[in-house]
């Protein structure tokens, strides 16, 4: 089969540095996915640019392994890529445009989770289009402040967790100005017994499989909010990165495992994820909360998703072939 690996790469140096670092990390994934697929298929990595979708079809590609996380240096274009692939009837891996658009809006995702009885922290939205804001919100401090359309911990720093109104005003105004988008503020889930757990999922419909749960353990953190900030996620030389340790599979009780797997699968289904996805949880003595739903999450060989796949017995080659297989089944294509 002739397969295009579609990806995007940011060239605009004026964009926030954390956004460029996060999105451009995809290059490493493109290379290792190519190395797996070329063993059995004719494969070519293709960077997204205007007109490229039609050219993919004209050049005789039969399938797209979609690693594209945006277009025109705008991550909101992720859904547009899937929509354009649909428009030319080109089969591709991963979630469709509705899911991608939904899950790239943290508020919309949380609205859907809430409507379906899936627990998520209480929240409010500060709209970028407004000129004045009411900061007397009916949420319980501490709170965490996030850009509504970012992923990969972009826009998340130690100052994102606030304890009072003055701090809230400062960080909300900063995020509005820096990222030029709406700002989500939600109650910060914390406790001495806090656990941050991710559940990765493979498959569709009757073949959905939850992989072994992965946990982020915040080792010896003092005077710093227990969050996977941008630095903790991406800066390998930082103390925060070194003290944010992934454990996979993590040790959890059978009862807790059953609860989070059930919530993860339901969240995956109600947001209409396809082929693969990851659900992020925070758990304390008051409950289990879904923080985010991640369709088409990172699948590099250093990713949390692959850590869970490996814990289930899958090699990296197995994982990539499984994603391609699940996508091809949806299109009733034999590979």
Secondary structure, DSSP 4 states (H G I P E B T S, - for coil): -EEEEEE-----TTS-HHHHHHHHTHHHHHHHHHHHHTTTSEEEEEE--TTHHHHHHHTT--EEEE----BTTBGGGHHHHHHHHHHTT--BSS--HHHHHHHTSHHHHHHHHHHTT-----EEEE-TT-S------S-PSSEEEEETT--TTTT--GGGEESSHHHHHHHHHHHHHHH-S-EEEEE----TT-EEEEEEEE--GGG-EEPPPEEEEETT--SS--S--HHHHH-TTSHHHHTEEEEES----HHHHHHHHHHHHHHHHHTT--SEEEEEEEEETTEEEEEEEEET---STTSHHHHHHHHTT--HHHHHHHHHHHHHHHTT---
